[in-house]
């Protein structure tokens, strides 16, 4: 099943701890946008008593293999990762995937949530949607033909408001002009002004 939860940026880690505790989640894969966030969130969870560890591309291959082996064996309850882990990792019984940070594209969203509920098993995919990411979430839903209600959980109600729209599409993968397209537009504009 898929869920989307509205949450303030600063409350995401507390909400994640709450959901892990409340639901008794084990073997949770948490996706974040950067290596820094990966380390930061994993450390905050670990300090709060959740057996969490980071998993990202700056780690050696040996260290990544060790984390995966330990995760499969149940040593870690939570692995916080960048998109490095969203493709090609086969963990047979991965019950929960959390999008702490939304993925850059709808395709990445599909790859991330595809880590859960394999081989006919039940799995949950939970996406945290901040006010700043609301427009991006709506675009992902549109591209994936999703209509998920945006939940508000008691104690974690969203109080932030979306920022005003920026000119252009502001960093959403697949919606910005490529360098070639920009050159073509500049050439067309120059040809039109002559």
DOMIFI-286169 format. One record per residue (C-alpha): residue number from 1; residue in three letters; chain; x, y, z. Coordinates in Angstrom, 1 decimal. Example, Ala and Ser with C-alpha at 12.3 -4.5 7.8 and 13.67 -1.06 7.14 Angstrom:
+-----+------+-----+--------+--------+--------+
: seq : type : mol :     c1 :     c2 :     c3 :
+-----+------+-----+--------+--------+--------+
:   1 :  ALA :   A :   12.3 :   -4.5 :    7.8 :
:   2 :  SER :   A :   13.7 :   -1.1 :    7.1 :
+-----+------+-----+--------+--------+--------+
***
This chain:
+-----+------+-----+--------+--------+--------+
: seq : type : mol :     c1 :     c2 :     c3 :
+-----+------+-----+--------+--------+--------+
:   1 :  UNK :   A :    0.0 :    0.0 :    0.0 :
:   2 :  UNK :   A :    1.1 :    3.6 :   -0.6 :
:   3 :  UNK :   A :    0.7 :    6.5 :    1.8 :
:   4 :  UNK :   A :    1.6 :   10.2 :    1.7 :
:   5 :  UNK :   A :    1.9 :   12.1 :    4.9 :
:   6 :  UNK :   A :    2.1 :   15.9 :    5.1 :
:   7 :  UNK :   A :    4.8 :   16.9 :    7.6 :
:   8 :  UNK :   A :    6.9 :   20.0 :    8.4 :
:   9 :  UNK :   A :   10.6 :   19.7 :    7.3 :
:  10 :  UNK :   A :   11.8 :   19.9 :   10.9 :
:  11 :  UNK :   A :    9.4 :   17.2 :   12.1 :
:  12 :  UNK :   A :   10.3 :   14.4 :    9.6 :
:  13 :  UNK :   A :   12.8 :   12.5 :   11.8 :
:  14 :  UNK :   A :   10.4 :   12.6 :   14.8 :
:  15 :  UNK :   A :    7.6 :   11.4 :   12.6 :
:  16 :  UNK :   A :    9.8 :    8.6 :   11.3 :
:  17 :  UNK :   A :   10.7 :    7.5 :   14.8 :
:  18 :  UNK :   A :    7.0 :    7.6 :   15.7 :
:  19 :  UNK :   A :    6.0 :    5.4 :   12.8 :
:  20 :  UNK :   A :    8.7 :    2.9 :   13.4 :
:  21 :  UNK :   A :    7.8 :    2.6 :   17.1 :
:  22 :  UNK :   A :    4.0 :    2.8 :   16.6 :
:  23 :  UNK :   A :    4.0 :    0.1 :   13.9 :
:  24 :  UNK :   A :    6.8 :   -2.0 :   15.2 :
:  25 :  UNK :   A :    8.6 :   -1.7 :   11.8 :
:  26 :  UNK :   A :   11.7 :   -3.8 :   11.1 :
:  27 :  UNK :   A :   13.7 :   -3.8 :    7.9 :
:  28 :  UNK :   A :   12.8 :   -0.3 :    6.8 :
:  29 :  UNK :   A :   14.5 :    1.3 :    3.8 :
:  30 :  UNK :   A :   14.5 :    5.1 :    4.2 :
:  31 :  UNK :   A :   15.4 :    7.2 :    1.1 :
:  32 :  UNK :   A :   17.0 :   10.6 :    1.5 :
:  33 :  UNK :   A :   18.3 :   13.1 :   -1.1 :
:  34 :  UNK :   A :   22.0 :   13.4 :   -0.1 :
:  35 :  UNK :   A :   24.9 :   11.6 :    1.6 :
:  36 :  UNK :   A :   24.8 :   14.2 :    4.3 :
:  37 :  UNK :   A :   21.1 :   13.6 :    5.0 :
:  38 :  UNK :   A :   21.8 :    9.9 :    5.0 :
:  39 :  UNK :   A :   24.4 :   10.2 :    7.7 :
:  40 :  UNK :   A :   22.4 :   12.8 :    9.7 :
:  41 :  UNK :   A :   19.1 :   10.9 :    9.7 :
:  42 :  UNK :   A :   20.8 :    7.5 :   10.5 :
:  43 :  UNK :   A :   22.7 :    9.1 :   13.4 :
:  44 :  UNK :   A :   19.6 :   10.8 :   14.8 :
:  45 :  UNK :   A :   17.6 :    7.6 :   14.7 :
:  46 :  UNK :   A :   20.5 :    5.6 :   16.2 :
:  47 :  UNK :   A :   20.9 :    8.1 :   19.1 :
:  48 :  UNK :   A :   17.1 :    7.7 :   19.7 :
:  49 :  UNK :   A :   17.5 :    4.0 :   20.1 :
:  50 :  UNK :   A :   16.5 :    2.8 :   16.6 :
:  51 :  UNK :   A :   19.0 :    0.4 :   15.1 :
:  52 :  UNK :   A :   19.7 :    2.5 :   12.0 :
:  53 :  UNK :   A :   22.7 :    2.8 :    9.7 :
:  54 :  UNK :   A :   23.6 :    4.8 :    6.6 :
:  55 :  UNK :   A :   24.2 :    3.3 :    3.1 :
:  56 :  UNK :   A :   25.5 :    5.5 :    0.3 :
:  57 :  UNK :   A :   28.0 :    5.8 :   -2.5 :
:  58 :  UNK :   A :   30.8 :    7.2 :   -0.5 :
:  59 :  UNK :   A :   31.1 :    4.0 :    1.5 :
:  60 :  UNK :   A :   33.5 :    1.3 :    0.2 :
:  61 :  UNK :   A :   32.0 :   -1.7 :   -1.7 :
:  62 :  UNK :   A :   33.0 :   -3.9 :    1.3 :
:  63 :  UNK :   A :   31.2 :   -1.6 :    3.8 :
:  64 :  UNK :   A :   28.1 :   -1.5 :    1.7 :
:  65 :  UNK :   A :   28.0 :   -5.3 :    1.3 :
:  66 :  UNK :   A :   28.4 :   -5.6 :    5.1 :
:  67 :  UNK :   A :   25.5 :   -3.3 :    5.7 :
:  68 :  UNK :   A :   23.3 :   -5.2 :    3.3 :
:  69 :  UNK :   A :   24.2 :   -8.6 :    4.8 :
:  70 :  UNK :   A :   23.6 :   -7.3 :    8.3 :
:  71 :  UNK :   A :   20.3 :   -5.7 :    7.2 :
:  72 :  UNK :   A :   19.1 :   -9.0 :    5.7 :
:  73 :  UNK :   A :   20.1 :  -10.8 :    8.8 :
:  74 :  UNK :   A :   18.1 :   -8.4 :   11.0 :
:  75 :  UNK :   A :   21.1 :   -6.7 :   12.7 :
:  76 :  UNK :   A :   19.7 :   -3.3 :   11.5 :
:  77 :  UNK :   A :   16.1 :   -2.3 :   11.6 :
:  78 :  UNK :   A :   16.5 :    0.7 :    9.4 :
:  79 :  UNK :   A :   18.9 :    1.5 :    6.5 :
:  80 :  UNK :   A :   19.0 :    5.1 :    5.5 :
:  81 :  UNK :   A :   20.1 :    5.4 :    1.9 :
:  82 :  UNK :   A :   20.4 :    7.6 :   -1.2 :
:  83 :  UNK :   A :   19.1 :    6.4 :   -4.5 :
:  84 :  UNK :   A :   22.2 :    4.2 :   -4.8 :
:  85 :  UNK :   A :   20.1 :    1.4 :   -3.2 :
:  86 :  UNK :   A :   16.9 :    2.0 :   -5.2 :
:  87 :  UNK :   A :   18.0 :   -0.2 :   -8.1 :
:  88 :  UNK :   A :   19.3 :   -3.7 :   -8.1 :
:  89 :  UNK :   A :   19.0 :   -4.5 :   -4.4 :
:  90 :  UNK :   A :   17.0 :   -7.7 :   -3.9 :
:  91 :  UNK :   A :   15.8 :   -8.1 :   -0.3 :
:  92 :  UNK :   A :   13.1 :  -10.7 :   -0.5 :
:  93 :  UNK :   A :   11.0 :   -9.5 :    2.5 :
:  94 :  UNK :   A :   11.3 :   -5.7 :    2.6 :
:  95 :  UNK :   A :    8.1 :   -4.6 :    4.3 :
:  96 :  UNK :   A :    8.5 :   -0.8 :    4.4 :
:  97 :  UNK :   A :   10.0 :    1.9 :    2.2 :
:  98 :  UNK :   A :   10.0 :    5.5 :    3.4 :
:  99 :  UNK :   A :   10.6 :    8.5 :    1.1 :
: 100 :  UNK :   A :   12.0 :   10.8 :    3.7 :
: 101 :  UNK :   A :   12.9 :   13.1 :    0.8 :
: 102 :  UNK :   A :   10.9 :   12.8 :   -2.4 :
: 103 :  UNK :   A :   12.8 :   11.4 :   -5.4 :
: 104 :  UNK :   A :   13.8 :   13.7 :   -8.2 :
: 105 :  UNK :   A :   11.6 :   12.0 :  -10.8 :
: 106 :  UNK :   A :    8.5 :    9.8 :  -11.0 :
: 107 :  UNK :   A :   10.7 :    7.0 :  -12.4 :
: 108 :  UNK :   A :   12.9 :    7.1 :   -9.3 :
: 109 :  UNK :   A :    9.7 :    7.0 :   -7.2 :
: 110 :  UNK :   A :    8.7 :    3.8 :   -9.0 :
: 111 :  UNK :   A :   12.1 :    2.3 :   -8.4 :
: 112 :  UNK :   A :   12.1 :    3.2 :   -4.7 :
: 113 :  UNK :   A :    8.7 :    1.8 :   -3.9 :
: 114 :  UNK :   A :    9.5 :   -1.3 :   -6.0 :
: 115 :  UNK :   A :   11.9 :   -2.4 :   -3.2 :
: 116 :  UNK :   A :    8.9 :   -3.4 :   -1.0 :
: 117 :  UNK :   A :    6.3 :   -6.1 :   -1.2 :
: 118 :  UNK :   A :    8.1 :   -8.4 :   -3.6 :
: 119 :  UNK :   A :    7.1 :  -11.9 :   -4.5 :
: 120 :  UNK :   A :    3.5 :  -11.3 :   -3.5 :
: 121 :  UNK :   A :    4.4 :  -10.2 :    0.0 :
: 122 :  UNK :   A :    2.6 :   -7.1 :    1.5 :
: 123 :  UNK :   A :    4.6 :   -4.0 :    1.6 :
: 124 :  UNK :   A :    4.1 :   -0.3 :    2.6 :
: 125 :  UNK :   A :    5.5 :    2.7 :    0.8 :
: 126 :  UNK :   A :    5.3 :    6.0 :    2.8 :
: 127 :  UNK :   A :    6.2 :    9.4 :    1.4 :
: 128 :  UNK :   A :    6.8 :   12.4 :    3.6 :
: 129 :  UNK :   A :    5.5 :   15.5 :    1.8 :
: 130 :  UNK :   A :    6.7 :   18.9 :    3.1 :
: 131 :  UNK :   A :    5.1 :   22.2 :    2.1 :
: 132 :  UNK :   A :    8.1 :   23.0 :   -0.1 :
: 133 :  UNK :   A :    7.8 :   19.6 :   -1.9 :
: 134 :  UNK :   A :    4.0 :   19.7 :   -2.4 :
: 135 :  UNK :   A :    4.2 :   20.8 :   -6.1 :
: 136 :  UNK :   A :    6.8 :   18.2 :   -6.8 :
: 137 :  UNK :   A :    4.6 :   15.5 :   -5.1 :
: 138 :  UNK :   A :    1.7 :   16.5 :   -7.2 :
: 139 :  UNK :   A :    3.8 :   16.2 :  -10.3 :
: 140 :  UNK :   A :    4.9 :   12.7 :   -9.3 :
: 141 :  UNK :   A :    1.3 :   11.7 :   -8.7 :
: 142 :  UNK :   A :    0.3 :   13.0 :  -12.1 :
: 143 :  UNK :   A :    3.1 :   11.2 :  -13.9 :
: 144 :  UNK :   A :    2.4 :    8.0 :  -12.0 :
: 145 :  UNK :   A :   -1.4 :    8.3 :  -12.2 :
: 146 :  UNK :   A :   -1.7 :    8.2 :   -8.4 :
: 147 :  UNK :   A :   -4.4 :    9.8 :   -6.3 :
: 148 :  UNK :   A :   -3.2 :    9.4 :   -2.7 :
: 149 :  UNK :   A :   -4.8 :   11.5 :    0.0 :
: 150 :  UNK :   A :   -2.3 :   13.6 :    1.9 :
: 151 :  UNK :   A :   -2.7 :   12.4 :    5.5 :
: 152 :  UNK :   A :   -2.1 :   14.6 :    8.6 :
: 153 :  UNK :   A :   -1.1 :   12.6 :   11.7 :
: 154 :  UNK :   A :   -2.0 :   13.9 :   15.1 :
: 155 :  UNK :   A :    1.0 :   15.6 :   16.7 :
: 156 :  UNK :   A :    2.7 :   16.0 :   13.4 :
: 157 :  UNK :   A :    0.3 :   18.4 :   11.6 :
: 158 :  UNK :   A :    1.8 :   20.4 :    8.9 :
: 159 :  UNK :   A :    2.1 :   24.1 :    9.8 :
: 160 :  UNK :   A :    4.5 :   25.3 :    7.1 :
: 161 :  UNK :   A :    3.0 :   26.8 :    3.9 :
: 162 :  UNK :   A :    4.2 :   26.2 :    0.3 :
: 163 :  UNK :   A :    6.7 :   28.7 :   -1.0 :
: 164 :  UNK :   A :    5.5 :   31.0 :   -3.8 :
: 165 :  UNK :   A :    6.0 :   29.5 :   -7.2 :
: 166 :  UNK :   A :    9.4 :   30.2 :   -8.7 :
: 167 :  UNK :   A :    9.9 :   31.1 :  -12.3 :
: 168 :  UNK :   A :   10.5 :   28.0 :  -14.5 :
: 169 :  UNK :   A :   10.1 :   24.6 :  -13.0 :
: 170 :  UNK :   A :   12.9 :   24.8 :  -10.4 :
: 171 :  UNK :   A :   14.8 :   21.6 :  -10.4 :
: 172 :  UNK :   A :   12.3 :   18.9 :  -11.3 :
: 173 :  UNK :   A :   14.1 :   16.3 :  -13.4 :
: 174 :  UNK :   A :   12.8 :   16.1 :  -16.9 :
: 175 :  UNK :   A :   11.1 :   19.5 :  -17.0 :
: 176 :  UNK :   A :   14.1 :   21.8 :  -17.5 :
: 177 :  UNK :   A :   15.5 :   22.7 :  -20.9 :
: 178 :  UNK :   A :   18.6 :   20.9 :  -21.9 :
: 179 :  UNK :   A :   21.7 :   22.8 :  -23.0 :
: 180 :  UNK :   A :   20.9 :   21.9 :  -26.6 :
: 181 :  UNK :   A :   17.3 :   23.2 :  -26.2 :
: 182 :  UNK :   A :   18.7 :   26.5 :  -24.6 :
: 183 :  UNK :   A :   21.1 :   26.9 :  -27.5 :
: 184 :  UNK :   A :   18.3 :   26.3 :  -30.0 :
: 185 :  UNK :   A :   16.1 :   28.8 :  -28.3 :
: 186 :  UNK :   A :   18.9 :   31.4 :  -28.3 :
: 187 :  UNK :   A :   19.6 :   30.8 :  -32.0 :
: 188 :  UNK :   A :   15.9 :   31.1 :  -32.8 :
: 189 :  UNK :   A :   15.7 :   34.3 :  -30.8 :
: 190 :  UNK :   A :   18.8 :   35.7 :  -32.5 :
: 191 :  UNK :   A :   17.4 :   34.7 :  -36.0 :
: 192 :  UNK :   A :   14.1 :   36.3 :  -35.1 :
: 193 :  UNK :   A :   15.6 :   39.6 :  -34.1 :
: 194 :  UNK :   A :   17.5 :   40.1 :  -37.4 :
+-----+------+-----+--------+--------+--------+
***
